[in-house]
Amino acid sequence: MDWVIRPRHWGVEPYEYIVSKPSLLINDDADDPARPRYTMWVNTFGTAYRVHHLTSADGLTWRWADRVGPQGELGTGGPGSFDDHQRSYPVMLRHGRELRCWYTGNRFGDTGMGYAVSP
């Protein structure tokens, strides 16, 4: 087995010292040389769990996507919601042109699971 990615530590804000629970997608239009063949969605942890993604042409060499902000690509829910502190453990799948995501809310799912759809 080989090491393929690691946390970005002090290279991002907030600090990140864990990267875990990958969910891998094969991109359907991989014949387009401008689009990476694979997308990996992961958890990171610094002050709370967040969801970020990486891309790869070969599944071995990964590049972190541009940072969307301290809350990650999925952000967090509104004040008082089941996911207002963290969203984690994403499972992604493509359905036609949609990207569908199931994820856990605060305290690793203690408050429940969420579902999101993106075109």
Secondary structure, DSSP 8 states (H G I E B T S, - for coil): --------BTTSSS-B-EEEEEEEEE-TTTTSTTS-SEEEEEEEESSSEEEEEEEESSSSS-EE-----TT-TT----TTSTTSS--EEEEEEEETTEEEEEEE-HHHHTT-EEEEEE-
